[in-house]
C-alpha cells in the first residue's frame, strides 16, 4: 500500500510548524484528543481497523483531532517521529483491554516524541514550559487503564452519605467467603496504592467462574477487577447493605 495521502499531513509549510511552547502544546493536545477517542469511545472501530491479516499498521493522531490506522510512511528517515508499527499483529494475542493499554503506552511515547521533535530549538525554559503543559494532562495509558479518576462526572450513587475518597477504610476487609453472587450491589471501598486513598465503589456484578467483578465509582466510571488480586492485596473493604 502507499501512504501518499498520509505523508501529505507531515509535509507542512514552514509557517505551519509549531515553534513556541503554546503552539507545540496545542499540536500535542489535538493529536492526543484523536488518539483518546480512538482508545475509548471509538475503541471498537479501532479494534476492527487494526486487522492482523494486513501489513504492519500504526495508529496516528492527527493535527485536526482525528485518528487513523494506516501503514507507516515510506520515507526513511520520516519527516516526523513515527508511531509504533505493527499494533495489529498483537491484537488477537491478548485481551482487548490489555491490547488497548499496550497501544496507549506506545501512543503516549509517540506524542512526546513529536512534541519534543518540534521543541528542538527551544531553550531549557521553553522545554520546561512545554513539559509542564503536557504533564498537566493525564496520559492515554492512565485513562485507558482507569488510573485517573474523572472529577467532572455527577455521582451515580452515594452510599449512605459516605465520602467518595478517604485515607482510611471504615468497612470490613473482603474475604474469600464474600466472593459469591451476593456480592452484587454491595457498597465497598477500593484501595488505590498510587495515591493511598480508599475509593467509594459499588459492586455491580460478580462472575464466580472468572472471579471478575464490575465496579462503579462514585464519579460514574466503571471498571472490571480481578478479584483474586484484590483479595490477595487486601485492597477492598465491604459495607453492610
mmCIF file of the C-alpha atoms, coordinates in Angstrom:
data_MODEL
# 
_entry.id   MODEL 
# 
loop_
_atom_site.group_PDB 
_atom_site.id 
_atom_site.type_symbol 
_atom_site.label_atom_id 
_atom_site.label_alt_id 
_atom_site.label_comp_id 
_atom_site.label_asym_id 
_atom_site.label_entity_id 
_atom_site.label_seq_id 
_atom_site.pdbx_PDB_ins_code 
_atom_site.Cartn_x 
_atom_site.Cartn_y 
_atom_site.Cartn_z 
_atom_site.occupancy 
_atom_site.B_iso_or_equiv 
_atom_site.pdbx_formal_charge 
_atom_site.auth_seq_id 
_atom_site.auth_comp_id 
_atom_site.auth_asym_id 
_atom_site.auth_atom_id 
_atom_site.pdbx_PDB_model_num 
ATOM 1   C CA . UNK A 1 1   ? 0.000   0.000   0.000  1.00 0.00 ? 1   UNK A CA 1 
ATOM 2   C CA . UNK A 1 2   ? 1.016   3.610   -0.452 1.00 0.00 ? 2   UNK A CA 1 
ATOM 3   C CA . UNK A 1 3   ? 0.990   6.362   2.080  1.00 0.00 ? 3   UNK A CA 1 
ATOM 4   C CA . UNK A 1 4   ? 0.889   9.397   -0.200 1.00 0.00 ? 4   UNK A CA 1 
ATOM 5   C CA . UNK A 1 5   ? -2.256  10.852  1.405  1.00 0.00 ? 5   UNK A CA 1 
ATOM 6   C CA . UNK A 1 6   ? -0.887  10.211  4.877  1.00 0.00 ? 6   UNK A CA 1 
ATOM 7   C CA . UNK A 1 7   ? 2.500   11.699  4.007  1.00 0.00 ? 7   UNK A CA 1 
ATOM 8   C CA . UNK A 1 8   ? 0.904   14.977  2.962  1.00 0.00 ? 8   UNK A CA 1 
ATOM 9   C CA . UNK A 1 9   ? -0.103  15.575  6.562  1.00 0.00 ? 9   UNK A CA 1 
ATOM 10  C CA . UNK A 1 10  ? 3.547   15.605  7.536  1.00 0.00 ? 10  UNK A CA 1 
ATOM 11  C CA . UNK A 1 11  ? 4.715   17.844  4.685  1.00 0.00 ? 11  UNK A CA 1 
ATOM 12  C CA . UNK A 1 12  ? 3.784   21.120  6.332  1.00 0.00 ? 12  UNK A CA 1 
ATOM 13  C CA . UNK A 1 13  ? 4.544   24.627  5.219  1.00 0.00 ? 13  UNK A CA 1 
ATOM 14  C CA . UNK A 1 14  ? 7.271   26.238  7.272  1.00 0.00 ? 14  UNK A CA 1 
ATOM 15  C CA . UNK A 1 15  ? 4.700   28.658  8.685  1.00 0.00 ? 15  UNK A CA 1 
ATOM 16  C CA . UNK A 1 16  ? 2.571   25.745  9.960  1.00 0.00 ? 16  UNK A CA 1 
ATOM 17  C CA . UNK A 1 17  ? 5.301   24.088  12.024 1.00 0.00 ? 17  UNK A CA 1 
ATOM 18  C CA . UNK A 1 18  ? 4.714   24.842  15.730 1.00 0.00 ? 18  UNK A CA 1 
ATOM 19  C CA . UNK A 1 19  ? 7.789   26.515  17.184 1.00 0.00 ? 19  UNK A CA 1 
ATOM 20  C CA . UNK A 1 20  ? 6.786   28.048  20.535 1.00 0.00 ? 20  UNK A CA 1 
ATOM 21  C CA . UNK A 1 21  ? 5.657   26.115  23.630 1.00 0.00 ? 21  UNK A CA 1 
ATOM 22  C CA . UNK A 1 22  ? 1.979   27.101  23.382 1.00 0.00 ? 22  UNK A CA 1 
ATOM 23  C CA . UNK A 1 23  ? 1.748   26.111  19.706 1.00 0.00 ? 23  UNK A CA 1 
ATOM 24  C CA . UNK A 1 24  ? 3.533   22.795  20.295 1.00 0.00 ? 24  UNK A CA 1 
ATOM 25  C CA . UNK A 1 25  ? 1.269   22.045  23.252 1.00 0.00 ? 25  UNK A CA 1 
ATOM 26  C CA . UNK A 1 26  ? -1.788  22.757  21.085 1.00 0.00 ? 26  UNK A CA 1 
ATOM 27  C CA . UNK A 1 27  ? -0.477  20.343  18.433 1.00 0.00 ? 27  UNK A CA 1 
ATOM 28  C CA . UNK A 1 28  ? 0.101   17.739  21.164 1.00 0.00 ? 28  UNK A CA 1 
ATOM 29  C CA . UNK A 1 29  ? -3.387  18.261  22.595 1.00 0.00 ? 29  UNK A CA 1 
ATOM 30  C CA . UNK A 1 30  ? -5.108  17.903  19.214 1.00 0.00 ? 30  UNK A CA 1 
ATOM 31  C CA . UNK A 1 31  ? -3.236  14.711  18.343 1.00 0.00 ? 31  UNK A CA 1 
ATOM 32  C CA . UNK A 1 32  ? -3.900  13.383  21.846 1.00 0.00 ? 32  UNK A CA 1 
ATOM 33  C CA . UNK A 1 33  ? -7.636  14.070  21.602 1.00 0.00 ? 33  UNK A CA 1 
ATOM 34  C CA . UNK A 1 34  ? -7.846  11.996  18.429 1.00 0.00 ? 34  UNK A CA 1 
ATOM 35  C CA . UNK A 1 35  ? -5.928  9.130   19.990 1.00 0.00 ? 35  UNK A CA 1 
ATOM 36  C CA . UNK A 1 36  ? -8.015  9.306   23.166 1.00 0.00 ? 36  UNK A CA 1 
ATOM 37  C CA . UNK A 1 37  ? -11.217 8.975   21.164 1.00 0.00 ? 37  UNK A CA 1 
ATOM 38  C CA . UNK A 1 38  ? -9.752  6.007   19.276 1.00 0.00 ? 38  UNK A CA 1 
ATOM 39  C CA . UNK A 1 39  ? -8.829  4.254   22.518 1.00 0.00 ? 39  UNK A CA 1 
ATOM 40  C CA . UNK A 1 40  ? -12.100 4.926   24.366 1.00 0.00 ? 40  UNK A CA 1 
ATOM 41  C CA . UNK A 1 41  ? -15.324 5.976   22.638 1.00 0.00 ? 41  UNK A CA 1 
ATOM 42  C CA . UNK A 1 42  ? -14.294 4.516   19.265 1.00 0.00 ? 42  UNK A CA 1 
ATOM 43  C CA . UNK A 1 43  ? -12.288 1.542   20.561 1.00 0.00 ? 43  UNK A CA 1 
ATOM 44  C CA . UNK A 1 44  ? -14.499 -0.968  18.729 1.00 0.00 ? 44  UNK A CA 1 
ATOM 45  C CA . UNK A 1 45  ? -13.767 0.749   15.418 1.00 0.00 ? 45  UNK A CA 1 
ATOM 46  C CA . UNK A 1 46  ? -10.042 0.895   16.216 1.00 0.00 ? 46  UNK A CA 1 
ATOM 47  C CA . UNK A 1 47  ? -10.129 -2.812  17.041 1.00 0.00 ? 47  UNK A CA 1 
ATOM 48  C CA . UNK A 1 48  ? -11.847 -3.528  13.716 1.00 0.00 ? 48  UNK A CA 1 
ATOM 49  C CA . UNK A 1 49  ? -9.406  -1.463  11.644 1.00 0.00 ? 49  UNK A CA 1 
ATOM 50  C CA . UNK A 1 50  ? -6.318  -2.999  13.288 1.00 0.00 ? 50  UNK A CA 1 
ATOM 51  C CA . UNK A 1 51  ? -6.755  -6.182  11.251 1.00 0.00 ? 51  UNK A CA 1 
ATOM 52  C CA . UNK A 1 52  ? -3.962  -8.710  11.953 1.00 0.00 ? 52  UNK A CA 1 
ATOM 53  C CA . UNK A 1 53  ? -4.220  -10.005 8.369  1.00 0.00 ? 53  UNK A CA 1 
ATOM 54  C CA . UNK A 1 54  ? -2.993  -6.668  6.985  1.00 0.00 ? 54  UNK A CA 1 
ATOM 55  C CA . UNK A 1 55  ? 0.567   -5.348  6.883  1.00 0.00 ? 55  UNK A CA 1 
ATOM 56  C CA . UNK A 1 56  ? 2.133   -3.665  9.902  1.00 0.00 ? 56  UNK A CA 1 
ATOM 57  C CA . UNK A 1 57  ? -0.241  -0.850  10.822 1.00 0.00 ? 57  UNK A CA 1 
ATOM 58  C CA . UNK A 1 58  ? 0.212   2.208   13.023 1.00 0.00 ? 58  UNK A CA 1 
ATOM 59  C CA . UNK A 1 59  ? -2.239  4.402   14.937 1.00 0.00 ? 59  UNK A CA 1 
ATOM 60  C CA . UNK A 1 60  ? -1.873  8.091   14.104 1.00 0.00 ? 60  UNK A CA 1 
ATOM 61  C CA . UNK A 1 61  ? -3.248  11.075  15.988 1.00 0.00 ? 61  UNK A CA 1 
ATOM 62  C CA . UNK A 1 62  ? -3.715  13.904  13.509 1.00 0.00 ? 62  UNK A CA 1 
ATOM 63  C CA . UNK A 1 63  ? -3.331  17.642  13.937 1.00 0.00 ? 63  UNK A CA 1 
ATOM 64  C CA . UNK A 1 64  ? -7.045  18.220  13.372 1.00 0.00 ? 64  UNK A CA 1 
ATOM 65  C CA . UNK A 1 65  ? -8.068  15.976  16.269 1.00 0.00 ? 65  UNK A CA 1 
ATOM 66  C CA . UNK A 1 66  ? -8.885  12.921  14.165 1.00 0.00 ? 66  UNK A CA 1 
ATOM 67  C CA . UNK A 1 67  ? -7.224  9.500   14.210 1.00 0.00 ? 67  UNK A CA 1 
ATOM 68  C CA . UNK A 1 68  ? -6.350  6.940   11.563 1.00 0.00 ? 68  UNK A CA 1 
ATOM 69  C CA . UNK A 1 69  ? -4.901  3.447   11.300 1.00 0.00 ? 69  UNK A CA 1 
ATOM 70  C CA . UNK A 1 70  ? -2.525  3.236   8.365  1.00 0.00 ? 70  UNK A CA 1 
ATOM 71  C CA . UNK A 1 71  ? 0.749   1.882   7.038  1.00 0.00 ? 71  UNK A CA 1 
ATOM 72  C CA . UNK A 1 72  ? 3.906   3.682   8.190  1.00 0.00 ? 72  UNK A CA 1 
ATOM 73  C CA . UNK A 1 73  ? 5.244   6.444   5.948  1.00 0.00 ? 73  UNK A CA 1 
ATOM 74  C CA . UNK A 1 74  ? 7.653   5.234   3.287  1.00 0.00 ? 74  UNK A CA 1 
ATOM 75  C CA . UNK A 1 75  ? 10.240  7.984   3.732  1.00 0.00 ? 75  UNK A CA 1 
ATOM 76  C CA . UNK A 1 76  ? 13.352  6.930   5.628  1.00 0.00 ? 76  UNK A CA 1 
ATOM 77  C CA . UNK A 1 77  ? 14.038  8.735   7.840  1.00 0.00 ? 77  UNK A CA 1 
ATOM 78  C CA . UNK A 1 78  ? 10.495  10.102  8.213  1.00 0.00 ? 78  UNK A CA 1 
ATOM 79  C CA . UNK A 1 79  ? 9.813   13.825  8.472  1.00 0.00 ? 79  UNK A CA 1 
ATOM 80  C CA . UNK A 1 80  ? 8.392   13.304  11.959 1.00 0.00 ? 80  UNK A CA 1 
ATOM 81  C CA . UNK A 1 81  ? 8.909   10.546  14.518 1.00 0.00 ? 81  UNK A CA 1 
ATOM 82  C CA . UNK A 1 82  ? 6.684   7.607   13.620 1.00 0.00 ? 82  UNK A CA 1 
ATOM 83  C CA . UNK A 1 83  ? 4.240   5.794   15.920 1.00 0.00 ? 83  UNK A CA 1 
ATOM 84  C CA . UNK A 1 84  ? 4.767   2.144   16.784 1.00 0.00 ? 84  UNK A CA 1 
ATOM 85  C CA . UNK A 1 85  ? 4.253   -0.106  13.724 1.00 0.00 ? 85  UNK A CA 1 
ATOM 86  C CA . UNK A 1 86  ? 2.526   -3.460  13.863 1.00 0.00 ? 86  UNK A CA 1 
ATOM 87  C CA . UNK A 1 87  ? -0.094  -2.776  16.539 1.00 0.00 ? 87  UNK A CA 1 
ATOM 88  C CA . UNK A 1 88  ? -2.455  -5.035  14.585 1.00 0.00 ? 88  UNK A CA 1 
ATOM 89  C CA . UNK A 1 89  ? -0.200  -8.092  14.968 1.00 0.00 ? 89  UNK A CA 1 
ATOM 90  C CA . UNK A 1 90  ? -0.697  -8.138  18.753 1.00 0.00 ? 90  UNK A CA 1 
ATOM 91  C CA . UNK A 1 91  ? -4.459  -7.601  18.602 1.00 0.00 ? 91  UNK A CA 1 
ATOM 92  C CA . UNK A 1 92  ? -5.707  -11.180 18.815 1.00 0.00 ? 92  UNK A CA 1 
ATOM 93  C CA . UNK A 1 93  ? -2.976  -12.435 21.138 1.00 0.00 ? 93  UNK A CA 1 
ATOM 94  C CA . UNK A 1 94  ? -4.265  -10.717 24.272 1.00 0.00 ? 94  UNK A CA 1 
ATOM 95  C CA . UNK A 1 95  ? -7.421  -9.461  25.931 1.00 0.00 ? 95  UNK A CA 1 
ATOM 96  C CA . UNK A 1 96  ? -8.905  -6.385  24.293 1.00 0.00 ? 96  UNK A CA 1 
ATOM 97  C CA . UNK A 1 97  ? -8.356  -4.139  27.306 1.00 0.00 ? 97  UNK A CA 1 
ATOM 98  C CA . UNK A 1 98  ? -4.700  -5.228  27.537 1.00 0.00 ? 98  UNK A CA 1 
ATOM 99  C CA . UNK A 1 99  ? -4.225  -4.549  23.826 1.00 0.00 ? 99  UNK A CA 1 
ATOM 100 C CA . UNK A 1 100 ? -5.738  -1.074  24.193 1.00 0.00 ? 100 UNK A CA 1 
ATOM 101 C CA . UNK A 1 101 ? -3.422  -0.401  27.145 1.00 0.00 ? 101 UNK A CA 1 
ATOM 102 C CA . UNK A 1 102 ? -0.427  -1.500  25.054 1.00 0.00 ? 102 UNK A CA 1 
ATOM 103 C CA . UNK A 1 103 ? -1.425  0.786   22.184 1.00 0.00 ? 103 UNK A CA 1 
ATOM 104 C CA . UNK A 1 104 ? -1.975  3.618   24.680 1.00 0.00 ? 104 UNK A CA 1 
ATOM 105 C CA . UNK A 1 105 ? 1.572   3.282   26.063 1.00 0.00 ? 105 UNK A CA 1 
ATOM 106 C CA . UNK A 1 106 ? 3.085   3.455   22.585 1.00 0.00 ? 106 UNK A CA 1 
ATOM 107 C CA . UNK A 1 107 ? 0.795   6.361   21.671 1.00 0.00 ? 107 UNK A CA 1 
ATOM 108 C CA . UNK A 1 108 ? 1.906   8.325   24.749 1.00 0.00 ? 108 UNK A CA 1 
ATOM 109 C CA . UNK A 1 109 ? 5.546   7.773   23.775 1.00 0.00 ? 109 UNK A CA 1 
ATOM 110 C CA . UNK A 1 110 ? 4.865   8.908   20.214 1.00 0.00 ? 110 UNK A CA 1 
ATOM 111 C CA . UNK A 1 111 ? 3.065   12.081  21.320 1.00 0.00 ? 111 UNK A CA 1 
ATOM 112 C CA . UNK A 1 112 ? 6.061   13.073  23.450 1.00 0.00 ? 112 UNK A CA 1 
ATOM 113 C CA . UNK A 1 113 ? 8.465   12.260  20.622 1.00 0.00 ? 113 UNK A CA 1 
ATOM 114 C CA . UNK A 1 114 ? 6.593   14.506  18.184 1.00 0.00 ? 114 UNK A CA 1 
ATOM 115 C CA . UNK A 1 115 ? 6.285   17.340  20.704 1.00 0.00 ? 115 UNK A CA 1 
ATOM 116 C CA . UNK A 1 116 ? 9.980   17.371  21.537 1.00 0.00 ? 116 UNK A CA 1 
ATOM 117 C CA . UNK A 1 117 ? 10.919  16.974  17.880 1.00 0.00 ? 117 UNK A CA 1 
ATOM 118 C CA . UNK A 1 118 ? 9.175   20.316  17.367 1.00 0.00 ? 118 UNK A CA 1 
ATOM 119 C CA . UNK A 1 119 ? 10.829  21.612  20.549 1.00 0.00 ? 119 UNK A CA 1 
ATOM 120 C CA . UNK A 1 120 ? 14.368  21.084  19.242 1.00 0.00 ? 120 UNK A CA 1 
ATOM 121 C CA . UNK A 1 121 ? 15.073  24.823  19.117 1.00 0.00 ? 121 UNK A CA 1 
ATOM 122 C CA . UNK A 1 122 ? 13.558  25.678  22.487 1.00 0.00 ? 122 UNK A CA 1 
ATOM 123 C CA . UNK A 1 123 ? 15.813  26.541  25.403 1.00 0.00 ? 123 UNK A CA 1 
ATOM 124 C CA . UNK A 1 124 ? 15.564  24.910  28.830 1.00 0.00 ? 124 UNK A CA 1 
ATOM 125 C CA . UNK A 1 125 ? 12.883  27.363  29.971 1.00 0.00 ? 125 UNK A CA 1 
ATOM 126 C CA . UNK A 1 126 ? 10.806  26.732  26.864 1.00 0.00 ? 126 UNK A CA 1 
ATOM 127 C CA . UNK A 1 127 ? 11.112  22.963  27.189 1.00 0.00 ? 127 UNK A CA 1 
ATOM 128 C CA . UNK A 1 128 ? 10.133  23.148  30.860 1.00 0.00 ? 128 UNK A CA 1 
ATOM 129 C CA . UNK A 1 129 ? 7.055   25.218  29.999 1.00 0.00 ? 129 UNK A CA 1 
ATOM 130 C CA . UNK A 1 130 ? 6.093   22.767  27.262 1.00 0.00 ? 130 UNK A CA 1 
ATOM 131 C CA . UNK A 1 131 ? 6.514   19.747  29.508 1.00 0.00 ? 131 UNK A CA 1 
ATOM 132 C CA . UNK A 1 132 ? 4.524   21.382  32.320 1.00 0.00 ? 132 UNK A CA 1 
ATOM 133 C CA . UNK A 1 133 ? 1.622   21.929  29.932 1.00 0.00 ? 133 UNK A CA 1 
ATOM 134 C CA . UNK A 1 134 ? 1.841   18.396  28.572 1.00 0.00 ? 134 UNK A CA 1 
ATOM 135 C CA . UNK A 1 135 ? 2.249   16.821  32.001 1.00 0.00 ? 135 UNK A CA 1 
ATOM 136 C CA . UNK A 1 136 ? -0.895  18.542  33.293 1.00 0.00 ? 136 UNK A CA 1 
ATOM 137 C CA . UNK A 1 137 ? -2.892  16.224  31.032 1.00 0.00 ? 137 UNK A CA 1 
ATOM 138 C CA . UNK A 1 138 ? -3.380  12.581  32.062 1.00 0.00 ? 138 UNK A CA 1 
ATOM 139 C CA . UNK A 1 139 ? -1.615  10.083  29.818 1.00 0.00 ? 139 UNK A CA 1 
ATOM 140 C CA . UNK A 1 140 ? -3.654  7.927   27.475 1.00 0.00 ? 140 UNK A CA 1 
ATOM 141 C CA . UNK A 1 141 ? -2.460  4.899   29.437 1.00 0.00 ? 141 UNK A CA 1 
ATOM 142 C CA . UNK A 1 142 ? -3.738  6.376   32.715 1.00 0.00 ? 142 UNK A CA 1 
ATOM 143 C CA . UNK A 1 143 ? -7.160  6.983   31.194 1.00 0.00 ? 143 UNK A CA 1 
ATOM 144 C CA . UNK A 1 144 ? -7.440  3.660   29.368 1.00 0.00 ? 144 UNK A CA 1 
ATOM 145 C CA . UNK A 1 145 ? -6.474  1.690   32.492 1.00 0.00 ? 145 UNK A CA 1 
ATOM 146 C CA . UNK A 1 146 ? -8.727  3.788   34.765 1.00 0.00 ? 146 UNK A CA 1 
ATOM 147 C CA . UNK A 1 147 ? -5.802  5.059   36.832 1.00 0.00 ? 147 UNK A CA 1 
ATOM 148 C CA . UNK A 1 148 ? -7.196  8.557   36.623 1.00 0.00 ? 148 UNK A CA 1 
ATOM 149 C CA . UNK A 1 149 ? -10.439 9.371   38.348 1.00 0.00 ? 149 UNK A CA 1 
ATOM 150 C CA . UNK A 1 150 ? -12.661 11.744  36.412 1.00 0.00 ? 150 UNK A CA 1 
ATOM 151 C CA . UNK A 1 151 ? -13.797 14.572  38.644 1.00 0.00 ? 151 UNK A CA 1 
ATOM 152 C CA . UNK A 1 152 ? -16.296 16.137  36.248 1.00 0.00 ? 152 UNK A CA 1 
ATOM 153 C CA . UNK A 1 153 ? -18.964 13.437  36.297 1.00 0.00 ? 153 UNK A CA 1 
ATOM 154 C CA . UNK A 1 154 ? -22.019 13.546  38.526 1.00 0.00 ? 154 UNK A CA 1 
ATOM 155 C CA . UNK A 1 155 ? -22.087 10.813  41.153 1.00 0.00 ? 155 UNK A CA 1 
ATOM 156 C CA . UNK A 1 156 ? -24.242 7.853   40.175 1.00 0.00 ? 156 UNK A CA 1 
ATOM 157 C CA . UNK A 1 157 ? -24.791 6.815   43.779 1.00 0.00 ? 157 UNK A CA 1 
ATOM 158 C CA . UNK A 1 158 ? -23.969 7.877   47.291 1.00 0.00 ? 158 UNK A CA 1 
ATOM 159 C CA . UNK A 1 159 ? -23.638 5.009   49.732 1.00 0.00 ? 159 UNK A CA 1 
ATOM 160 C CA . UNK A 1 160 ? -25.368 6.407   52.781 1.00 0.00 ? 160 UNK A CA 1 
ATOM 161 C CA . UNK A 1 161 ? -23.578 9.742   52.687 1.00 0.00 ? 161 UNK A CA 1 
ATOM 162 C CA . UNK A 1 162 ? -20.060 8.320   52.842 1.00 0.00 ? 162 UNK A CA 1 
ATOM 163 C CA . UNK A 1 163 ? -17.193 10.383  51.346 1.00 0.00 ? 163 UNK A CA 1 
ATOM 164 C CA . UNK A 1 164 ? -16.056 9.444   47.831 1.00 0.00 ? 164 UNK A CA 1 
ATOM 165 C CA . UNK A 1 165 ? -12.447 9.051   48.973 1.00 0.00 ? 165 UNK A CA 1 
ATOM 166 C CA . UNK A 1 166 ? -10.848 8.542   52.376 1.00 0.00 ? 166 UNK A CA 1 
ATOM 167 C CA . UNK A 1 167 ? -7.332  7.902   53.740 1.00 0.00 ? 167 UNK A CA 1 
ATOM 168 C CA . UNK A 1 168 ? -8.615  5.011   55.888 1.00 0.00 ? 168 UNK A CA 1 
ATOM 169 C CA . UNK A 1 169 ? -11.262 2.397   55.284 1.00 0.00 ? 169 UNK A CA 1 
ATOM 170 C CA . UNK A 1 170 ? -14.259 2.122   57.583 1.00 0.00 ? 170 UNK A CA 1 
ATOM 171 C CA . UNK A 1 171 ? -15.560 -1.154  56.147 1.00 0.00 ? 171 UNK A CA 1 
ATOM 172 C CA . UNK A 1 172 ? -14.582 -4.734  56.887 1.00 0.00 ? 172 UNK A CA 1 
ATOM 173 C CA . UNK A 1 173 ? -11.910 -6.480  54.767 1.00 0.00 ? 173 UNK A CA 1 
ATOM 174 C CA . UNK A 1 174 ? -13.074 -8.616  51.849 1.00 0.00 ? 174 UNK A CA 1 
ATOM 175 C CA . UNK A 1 175 ? -12.749 -12.375 52.484 1.00 0.00 ? 175 UNK A CA 1 
ATOM 176 C CA . UNK A 1 176 ? -12.837 -15.466 50.279 1.00 0.00 ? 176 UNK A CA 1 
ATOM 177 C CA . UNK A 1 177 ? -16.340 -16.272 51.529 1.00 0.00 ? 177 UNK A CA 1 
ATOM 178 C CA . UNK A 1 178 ? -17.575 -12.929 50.137 1.00 0.00 ? 178 UNK A CA 1 
ATOM 179 C CA . UNK A 1 179 ? -16.748 -13.932 46.554 1.00 0.00 ? 179 UNK A CA 1 
ATOM 180 C CA . UNK A 1 180 ? -20.181 -15.127 45.506 1.00 0.00 ? 180 UNK A CA 1 
ATOM 181 C CA . UNK A 1 181 ? -23.272 -13.766 43.767 1.00 0.00 ? 181 UNK A CA 1 
ATOM 182 C CA . UNK A 1 182 ? -24.335 -11.980 46.955 1.00 0.00 ? 182 UNK A CA 1 
ATOM 183 C CA . UNK A 1 183 ? -21.514 -9.513  46.263 1.00 0.00 ? 183 UNK A CA 1 
ATOM 184 C CA . UNK A 1 184 ? -23.721 -7.817  43.676 1.00 0.00 ? 184 UNK A CA 1 
ATOM 185 C CA . UNK A 1 185 ? -24.870 -4.277  44.590 1.00 0.00 ? 185 UNK A CA 1 
ATOM 186 C CA . UNK A 1 186 ? -22.665 -4.219  47.701 1.00 0.00 ? 186 UNK A CA 1 
ATOM 187 C CA . UNK A 1 187 ? -21.211 -0.823  48.656 1.00 0.00 ? 187 UNK A CA 1 
ATOM 188 C CA . UNK A 1 188 ? -17.478 -1.086  49.224 1.00 0.00 ? 188 UNK A CA 1 
ATOM 189 C CA . UNK A 1 189 ? -14.181 0.768   49.343 1.00 0.00 ? 189 UNK A CA 1 
ATOM 190 C CA . UNK A 1 190 ? -11.343 0.069   46.912 1.00 0.00 ? 190 UNK A CA 1 
ATOM 191 C CA . UNK A 1 191 ? -7.762  0.979   47.801 1.00 0.00 ? 191 UNK A CA 1 
ATOM 192 C CA . UNK A 1 192 ? -5.524  2.653   45.217 1.00 0.00 ? 192 UNK A CA 1 
ATOM 193 C CA . UNK A 1 193 ? -1.824  2.428   46.142 1.00 0.00 ? 193 UNK A CA 1 
ATOM 194 C CA . UNK A 1 194 ? -0.982  5.194   43.637 1.00 0.00 ? 194 UNK A CA 1 
ATOM 195 C CA . UNK A 1 195 ? -2.452  7.859   45.903 1.00 0.00 ? 195 UNK A CA 1 
ATOM 196 C CA . UNK A 1 196 ? -3.009  5.868   49.099 1.00 0.00 ? 196 UNK A CA 1 
ATOM 197 C CA . UNK A 1 197 ? -6.751  6.528   49.159 1.00 0.00 ? 197 UNK A CA 1 
ATOM 198 C CA . UNK A 1 198 ? -9.820  4.336   49.513 1.00 0.00 ? 198 UNK A CA 1 
ATOM 199 C CA . UNK A 1 199 ? -12.409 4.973   46.782 1.00 0.00 ? 199 UNK A CA 1 
ATOM 200 C CA . UNK A 1 200 ? -16.110 4.500   47.368 1.00 0.00 ? 200 UNK A CA 1 
ATOM 201 C CA . UNK A 1 201 ? -17.474 1.936   44.898 1.00 0.00 ? 201 UNK A CA 1 
ATOM 202 C CA . UNK A 1 202 ? -20.462 -0.279  44.313 1.00 0.00 ? 202 UNK A CA 1 
ATOM 203 C CA . UNK A 1 203 ? -20.038 -3.855  43.094 1.00 0.00 ? 203 UNK A CA 1 
ATOM 204 C CA . UNK A 1 204 ? -22.367 -4.055  40.102 1.00 0.00 ? 204 UNK A CA 1 
ATOM 205 C CA . UNK A 1 205 ? -21.767 -7.699  39.236 1.00 0.00 ? 205 UNK A CA 1 
ATOM 206 C CA . UNK A 1 206 ? -19.564 -10.683 40.053 1.00 0.00 ? 206 UNK A CA 1 
ATOM 207 C CA . UNK A 1 207 ? -18.789 -13.721 37.901 1.00 0.00 ? 207 UNK A CA 1 
ATOM 208 C CA . UNK A 1 208 ? -17.895 -16.745 40.081 1.00 0.00 ? 208 UNK A CA 1 
ATOM 209 C CA . UNK A 1 209 ? -16.300 -18.561 37.114 1.00 0.00 ? 209 UNK A CA 1 
ATOM 210 C CA . UNK A 1 210 ? -13.917 -15.817 36.003 1.00 0.00 ? 210 UNK A CA 1 
ATOM 211 C CA . UNK A 1 211 ? -13.783 -14.273 39.500 1.00 0.00 ? 211 UNK A CA 1 
ATOM 212 C CA . UNK A 1 212 ? -14.094 -10.850 37.924 1.00 0.00 ? 212 UNK A CA 1 
ATOM 213 C CA . UNK A 1 213 ? -16.266 -8.055  39.279 1.00 0.00 ? 213 UNK A CA 1 
ATOM 214 C CA . UNK A 1 214 ? -17.603 -4.929  37.624 1.00 0.00 ? 214 UNK A CA 1 
ATOM 215 C CA . UNK A 1 215 ? -17.499 -1.960  39.958 1.00 0.00 ? 215 UNK A CA 1 
ATOM 216 C CA . UNK A 1 216 ? -18.980 1.519   39.770 1.00 0.00 ? 216 UNK A CA 1 
ATOM 217 C CA . UNK A 1 217 ? -17.116 4.527   41.185 1.00 0.00 ? 217 UNK A CA 1 
ATOM 218 C CA . UNK A 1 218 ? -18.943 7.473   42.722 1.00 0.00 ? 218 UNK A CA 1 
ATOM 219 C CA . UNK A 1 219 ? -17.634 9.520   39.773 1.00 0.00 ? 219 UNK A CA 1 
ATOM 220 C CA . UNK A 1 220 ? -19.683 7.362   37.407 1.00 0.00 ? 220 UNK A CA 1 
ATOM 221 C CA . UNK A 1 221 ? -16.764 5.394   35.983 1.00 0.00 ? 221 UNK A CA 1 
ATOM 222 C CA . UNK A 1 222 ? -16.976 1.613   35.652 1.00 0.00 ? 222 UNK A CA 1 
ATOM 223 C CA . UNK A 1 223 ? -14.066 -0.836  35.926 1.00 0.00 ? 223 UNK A CA 1 
ATOM 224 C CA . UNK A 1 224 ? -13.547 -4.595  35.743 1.00 0.00 ? 224 UNK A CA 1 
ATOM 225 C CA . UNK A 1 225 ? -11.480 -6.089  38.573 1.00 0.00 ? 225 UNK A CA 1 
ATOM 226 C CA . UNK A 1 226 ? -9.645  -9.375  39.019 1.00 0.00 ? 226 UNK A CA 1 
ATOM 227 C CA . UNK A 1 227 ? -10.956 -10.193 42.469 1.00 0.00 ? 227 UNK A CA 1 
ATOM 228 C CA . UNK A 1 228 ? -8.221  -12.728 43.257 1.00 0.00 ? 228 UNK A CA 1 
ATOM 229 C CA . UNK A 1 229 ? -5.707  -9.874  43.015 1.00 0.00 ? 229 UNK A CA 1 
ATOM 230 C CA . UNK A 1 230 ? -7.878  -7.572  45.118 1.00 0.00 ? 230 UNK A CA 1 
ATOM 231 C CA . UNK A 1 231 ? -8.344  -10.254 47.786 1.00 0.00 ? 231 UNK A CA 1 
ATOM 232 C CA . UNK A 1 232 ? -4.628  -11.093 47.892 1.00 0.00 ? 232 UNK A CA 1 
ATOM 233 C CA . UNK A 1 233 ? -3.582  -7.459  48.205 1.00 0.00 ? 233 UNK A CA 1 
ATOM 234 C CA . UNK A 1 234 ? -6.367  -6.671  50.724 1.00 0.00 ? 234 UNK A CA 1 
ATOM 235 C CA . UNK A 1 235 ? -7.488  -3.745  48.590 1.00 0.00 ? 235 UNK A CA 1 
ATOM 236 C CA . UNK A 1 236 ? -11.241 -3.953  49.209 1.00 0.00 ? 236 UNK A CA 1 
ATOM 237 C CA . UNK A 1 237 ? -13.427 -3.477  52.246 1.00 0.00 ? 237 UNK A CA 1 
ATOM 238 C CA . UNK A 1 238 ? -17.180 -4.087  52.287 1.00 0.00 ? 238 UNK A CA 1 
ATOM 239 C CA . UNK A 1 239 ? -20.054 -2.242  53.929 1.00 0.00 ? 239 UNK A CA 1 
ATOM 240 C CA . UNK A 1 240 ? -23.227 -3.960  55.034 1.00 0.00 ? 240 UNK A CA 1 
ATOM 241 C CA . UNK A 1 241 ? -26.154 -3.197  52.766 1.00 0.00 ? 241 UNK A CA 1 
# 
